[in-house]
């Protein structure tokens, strides 16, 4: 376990207990396929007292949210992307986001199902306002960069376009959860939807680049559908 530099022993011990609790919750979610974990079970797996998870997190939902945030180190991975242009940057970011789900589908199916469950005792699913705001801001930045580069029309609202793309992404996720599309089809389905939607906001040079994306993802989806029909 990594040592946290620059804090006292008491705070470091607290940070290490947090990591142990998150690791225990993550393992239990993978083993049980359930986010409705018992704090007693989490504490036992983490080898801490029952009071410790409550003291450090406050609730079961907060523990699961911490696990989700820990898994989604998106900002760090996003910073390492090296796009050729701002259109490619959008689709690289999409591939990065979808990659979490395709790399560990069982785990993220469990978390997405919990996101859709807004009737639990602790309510609200697994999406916090802060998390949604961060996601919206990142994608707006990408769209605004594409506008500055002349690929998207300036009169199109980057905020409205970002939210429309988010609806497309959520639709793909919901289709995946319901079994309407396979895990291997997720990126192509999302990419196809993004490329088609962005074309409606694109300049001439942007449309040319986006058409290449449309045809690329369309080819993959067509092949996938043919394989499914032949099976």
C-alpha positions as CSV (number, residue, x, y, z in Angstrom):
1,X,0.0,0.0,0.0
2,X,1.4,3.4,-0.9
3,X,2.5,5.8,1.8
4,X,1.0,9.2,1.7
5,X,3.6,11.9,1.9
6,X,3.2,15.1,3.8
7,X,0.6,14.1,6.5
8,X,1.0,12.9,10.1
9,X,0.8,9.4,11.2
10,X,-2.7,9.7,12.4
11,X,-4.0,11.0,9.1
12,X,-1.9,8.4,7.2
13,X,-3.4,5.6,9.3
14,X,-6.9,7.0,8.6
15,X,-6.1,7.2,4.8
16,X,-4.9,3.6,4.9
17,X,-8.1,2.4,6.7
18,X,-10.1,4.2,4.0
19,X,-8.2,2.4,1.3
20,X,-8.7,-1.0,3.0
21,X,-12.4,-0.4,3.4
22,X,-12.7,0.6,-0.3
23,X,-10.7,-2.4,-1.4
24,X,-13.0,-4.6,0.7
25,X,-16.1,-3.1,-0.8
26,X,-14.7,-3.4,-4.3
27,X,-13.9,-7.1,-3.8
28,X,-17.3,-7.8,-2.2
29,X,-19.2,-6.1,-5.1
30,X,-17.3,-8.2,-7.6
31,X,-17.9,-11.4,-5.6
32,X,-21.6,-10.8,-4.9
33,X,-22.7,-8.7,-7.8
34,X,-24.5,-6.4,-5.3
35,X,-23.8,-2.9,-4.1
36,X,-26.2,-3.2,-1.1
37,X,-23.4,-4.3,1.2
38,X,-23.6,-4.7,4.9
39,X,-21.3,-2.4,6.8
40,X,-20.5,-5.3,9.1
41,X,-19.4,-7.4,6.2
42,X,-17.3,-4.6,4.8
43,X,-15.7,-3.9,8.2
44,X,-15.0,-7.6,8.6
45,X,-13.4,-8.0,5.2
46,X,-11.3,-4.8,5.8
47,X,-10.3,-6.0,9.3
48,X,-11.5,-2.8,11.0
49,X,-14.1,-2.2,13.7
50,X,-17.8,-1.8,12.7
51,X,-17.7,1.9,13.7
52,X,-14.7,2.7,11.4
53,X,-16.6,2.7,8.0
54,X,-19.3,4.9,9.5
55,X,-16.7,7.3,11.0
56,X,-14.7,7.5,7.8
57,X,-17.5,7.5,5.2
58,X,-20.8,8.0,7.0
59,X,-22.9,5.5,5.0
60,X,-22.8,2.4,2.8
61,X,-23.7,4.6,-0.3
62,X,-20.7,6.8,0.5
63,X,-18.4,3.8,0.5
64,X,-19.7,2.6,-2.9
65,X,-19.4,6.1,-4.3
66,X,-15.8,6.2,-3.1
67,X,-15.2,2.8,-4.9
68,X,-16.7,4.2,-8.1
69,X,-14.6,7.4,-7.9
70,X,-11.5,5.3,-7.2
71,X,-12.1,3.1,-10.2
72,X,-12.8,6.0,-12.5
73,X,-9.4,7.7,-12.5
74,X,-10.6,9.3,-15.7
75,X,-8.9,12.7,-15.3
76,X,-5.5,11.2,-15.0
77,X,-5.9,8.9,-18.0
78,X,-7.6,11.7,-20.0
79,X,-4.5,14.0,-19.4
80,X,-2.3,11.3,-21.0
81,X,-4.2,11.3,-24.3
82,X,-2.3,12.6,-27.3
83,X,-4.9,13.5,-30.0
84,X,-4.0,14.6,-33.5
85,X,-6.9,17.1,-33.5
86,X,-9.9,18.1,-31.4
87,X,-12.3,15.8,-33.2
88,X,-10.1,12.8,-32.5
89,X,-9.8,14.1,-28.9
90,X,-13.6,13.7,-28.5
91,X,-13.5,10.2,-29.7
92,X,-10.4,9.2,-27.7
93,X,-12.2,10.5,-24.6
94,X,-15.3,8.4,-25.5
95,X,-13.1,5.3,-26.0
96,X,-11.5,5.9,-22.6
97,X,-14.9,6.2,-20.9
98,X,-16.3,3.1,-22.5
99,X,-13.1,1.2,-21.9
100,X,-13.9,1.1,-18.2
101,X,-17.0,-0.9,-18.9
102,X,-15.6,-3.2,-21.6
103,X,-12.6,-4.0,-19.5
104,X,-14.6,-5.0,-16.4
105,X,-18.2,-5.5,-17.5
106,X,-19.6,-7.5,-14.6
107,X,-18.4,-4.9,-12.0
108,X,-19.7,-1.9,-13.9
109,X,-23.0,-3.6,-14.7
110,X,-23.5,-3.9,-11.0
111,X,-22.7,-0.2,-10.5
112,X,-24.9,1.0,-13.4
113,X,-27.8,-1.0,-12.1
114,X,-27.3,0.7,-8.7
115,X,-27.3,4.1,-10.5
116,X,-30.7,3.3,-11.9
117,X,-32.0,2.3,-8.4
118,X,-33.3,5.6,-6.9
119,X,-35.6,3.9,-4.5
120,X,-33.1,2.7,-2.0
121,X,-33.2,3.8,1.6
122,X,-30.2,6.1,1.1
123,X,-31.6,7.3,-2.3
124,X,-30.1,9.1,-5.2
125,X,-28.4,6.2,-7.0
126,X,-24.6,6.4,-7.5
127,X,-24.3,9.7,-9.4
128,X,-23.4,12.7,-7.3
129,X,-24.1,16.3,-8.4
130,X,-20.4,17.0,-8.2
131,X,-19.6,14.0,-10.4
132,X,-22.1,15.1,-13.0
133,X,-20.8,18.7,-13.0
134,X,-17.2,17.5,-13.5
135,X,-18.3,15.3,-16.4
136,X,-20.3,18.0,-18.1
137,X,-17.5,20.5,-17.7
138,X,-14.9,18.2,-19.3
139,X,-17.0,17.4,-22.3
140,X,-18.0,21.0,-22.8
141,X,-14.3,21.9,-22.9
142,X,-13.7,19.3,-25.6
143,X,-16.6,20.7,-27.7
144,X,-15.5,24.3,-27.2
145,X,-12.0,23.3,-28.4
146,X,-13.5,21.7,-31.5
147,X,-15.4,25.0,-32.1
148,X,-12.3,27.1,-31.8
149,X,-10.5,24.7,-34.2
150,X,-13.3,25.3,-36.8
151,X,-14.8,21.8,-36.7
152,X,-18.0,22.7,-35.0
153,X,-20.3,25.7,-35.6
154,X,-19.9,28.5,-33.0
155,X,-23.6,29.3,-33.0
156,X,-24.3,25.8,-31.6
157,X,-24.5,25.8,-27.8
158,X,-21.6,23.6,-26.5
159,X,-23.7,23.1,-23.3
160,X,-26.8,21.9,-25.1
161,X,-24.7,19.7,-27.4
162,X,-22.8,18.2,-24.5
163,X,-26.1,17.2,-22.8
164,X,-27.4,15.7,-26.0
165,X,-24.3,13.6,-26.3
166,X,-24.7,12.6,-22.7
167,X,-28.2,11.4,-23.5
168,X,-26.8,9.3,-26.3
169,X,-24.2,7.8,-24.0
170,X,-26.7,7.0,-21.3
171,X,-29.0,5.4,-23.9
172,X,-26.1,3.1,-25.0
173,X,-25.5,2.2,-21.3
174,X,-29.1,1.4,-20.7
175,X,-29.2,-0.8,-23.8
176,X,-26.2,-2.6,-22.5
177,X,-27.7,-3.1,-19.1
178,X,-30.9,-4.5,-20.6
179,X,-28.9,-6.8,-22.9
180,X,-29.9,-5.1,-26.1
181,X,-26.3,-4.7,-27.2
182,X,-23.2,-6.8,-26.4
183,X,-20.3,-5.4,-24.4
184,X,-18.1,-5.5,-27.6
185,X,-20.6,-3.3,-29.4
186,X,-20.7,-0.5,-26.8
187,X,-18.0,1.7,-28.2
188,X,-19.1,1.4,-31.8
189,X,-22.8,2.1,-30.7
190,X,-21.8,5.2,-28.7
191,X,-19.2,6.4,-31.3
192,X,-21.8,6.0,-34.1
193,X,-24.3,8.0,-32.2
194,X,-21.8,10.7,-31.3
195,X,-20.5,11.0,-34.9
196,X,-24.0,11.4,-36.3
197,X,-25.1,13.9,-33.7
198,X,-21.9,16.0,-34.0
199,X,-22.3,16.1,-37.8
200,X,-25.4,18.2,-37.3
201,X,-23.3,20.8,-35.5
202,X,-20.2,20.5,-37.7
203,X,-18.6,22.9,-40.2
204,X,-17.6,21.5,-43.7
205,X,-14.2,20.4,-42.4
206,X,-15.7,18.9,-39.3
207,X,-18.3,17.0,-41.3
208,X,-15.5,15.4,-43.4
209,X,-13.7,14.1,-40.3
210,X,-16.9,13.0,-38.7
211,X,-18.1,11.1,-41.7
212,X,-14.9,9.0,-41.4
213,X,-16.0,8.2,-37.8
214,X,-19.5,7.4,-38.9
215,X,-18.3,4.9,-41.6
216,X,-15.8,3.4,-39.3
217,X,-18.3,2.6,-36.5
218,X,-21.0,1.7,-39.0
219,X,-18.7,-1.0,-40.5
220,X,-18.0,-2.5,-37.1
221,X,-21.7,-2.5,-36.2
222,X,-22.7,-4.1,-39.5
223,X,-20.2,-6.9,-39.1
224,X,-21.3,-7.5,-35.5
225,X,-24.9,-7.7,-36.5
226,X,-24.1,-10.2,-39.3
227,X,-22.2,-12.4,-36.9
228,X,-25.1,-12.3,-34.4
229,X,-27.6,-13.2,-37.2
230,X,-25.4,-16.1,-38.3
231,X,-24.9,-17.5,-34.8
